[in-house]
Amino acid sequence: MDREGAERYLRILAEAELRQPAPDPARVIAIADALTDAAVLDEDTADQILDEFQLNLTLRRHGARYYFGHPSRNSATRRLAAFHPPAPLALTVVPVGQVIRVGKVDLAILSYAETASGALIATSGRAAAGGPLPFSAQPDVQDFTAADDRGARYDVAYTSSGSPAGEWVLDLHPHPRPGPRWLDLTVAAGQAPVWLDLGRPLANPDFTVEPNTLSPAEQLLTALATDLLADDGDGRASSRSAKIAPDALDDIIAALRASGALPAASPLPGQLTTLRRLTAGQPTEPHRSAAGQLTAPRQSPAADLPRPWADVLACRDGPIYGASRAVVSAVFPSLDGVTLAVLGVHNYPESTILYTYLSGVLMPADVPVIWILDSDGHWHATRSDRTVVTDAEALQRTQVVPPLNPRTDWIELHASGRYTAIHARLPLHWL
């Protein structure tokens, strides 16, 4: 890799952007993020170039008193972690799979998890009478209390709640001691408590751990592909932030090529360009014959894509299923310092949400890239909306595209980090 070439490329790009009538700082930040994630440019150099860019931009526009530093880039956490790495965290997840009635809501208790920041209860709600669940139906957990087998009592609060209705993660206060055998959950004053069995052992599957053979730059392009495939047009960024915006793909590929970060024989840049055209509904480039004449492509452009990409692309607009939820629980081995726990599945008619919890996450680039193969042989891409719980921990709402069929028996979850890839088959118990 050409580190000096990467620095030179970013400086030239920043200077060229300053000469534009309407400079776009996000474009420069996107390239800086791509080069640092591909391990071809160090964080300090990237930050220095961005600081100089933002200073020049502000001085030209407003003068020195308006300078506040470059936006939307915080790499200080990563540098600090290099000297003070987070302590290893033993996550514990217990599958529950009980449904209780709370007012007009059938509330499924999917799992109970013990984390460094507290005990979490992953739940999935739907209207008891059927039909859509209005946001106003969200249970008032101020009325909830809990007690465990040791006689300790707890208050209940939301760790994650909001729109869309039905996705609720609860936590207990104070932090329980590890390993309760059961909880008595009271959902309204004067009602009898509901007994939740926490004694079911977590039957962790056989994990296959392999080295990630892709270069950091190829891993970045694969992450871009998952976000293109899982984009539902809602305008929200994924956990990998602005660097994966579709309009930045050409810039990112050019920067990775110029810095020597991409292997010369890698097919991923061309495949990603084809995927962008297909997901945007744009025509693909015609085939050029040996005589130089343009002809129609000899086969579907999707045939040149990796099988998971092509499968997701073909099935994104598949059938709509009814609302459902599934118990699925697992704690993965360490994935380059990140521990991934699976807490459950919430199915809307038009989408599937996988609850996941991560420890050891310092930056968006630390979040593993997840692909899913189902029991029918179909692939699914994912997109994660990251919610920080405490330092180095994240509770994730992971969107699965296309949605899971509620008749799916199992999913094979493939998680990839910078150096390691892990996959395991997880059974689904639908409620």
Sequence and secondary structure as in RCSB ss.txt:
>XXXX:A:sequence
MDREGAERYLRILAEAELRQPAPDPARVIAIADALTDAAVLDEDTADQILDEFQLNLTLRRHGARYYFGHPSRNS
ATRRLAAFHPPAPLALTVVPVGQVIRVGKVDLAILSYAETASGALIATSGRAAAGGPLPFSAQPDVQDFTAADDR
GARYDVAYTSSGSPAGEWVLDLHPHPRPGPRWLDLTVAAGQAPVWLDLGRPLANPDFTVEPNTLSPAEQLLTALA
TDLLADDGDGRASSRSAKIAPDALDDIIAALRASGALPAASPLPGQLTTLRRLTAGQPTEPHRSAAGQLTAPRQS
PAADLPRPWADVLACRDGPIYGASRAVVSAVFPSLDGVTLAVLGVHNYPESTILYTYLSGVLMPADVPVIWILDS
DGHWHATRSDRTVVTDAEALQRTQVVPPLNPRTDWIELHASGRYTAIHARLPLHWL
>XXXX:A:secstr
  HHHHHHHHHHHHHHHHTSSS  HHHHHHHHHHHHHTTSS HHHHHHHHHHHHHHHHHHHT GGG    SS   
HHHHHHHHS       EEEEEEEEEEETTEEEEEEEEEEETTEEEEEEEEEETTSS   GGG   GGG EEEETT
S EEEEEEEE  SSTTEEEEEEES   S  SEEEEE STTS  EEEE          EEEE  S HHHHHHHHHH
HHHHH  SS    TTGGGG GGGHHHHHHHHHHTT S TT  HHHHHHHHHHHHTT     EE TTS EE  SS 
GGGGS HHHHHHHHHTT      EEEE  EE   BTTBEEEEEEEEE SS EEEEEEEES  SGGGS EEEEEET
TS EEEEEEEEEE STTEEEEEEEEES   TT  EEEEEEE SSEEEEEEEE EE 
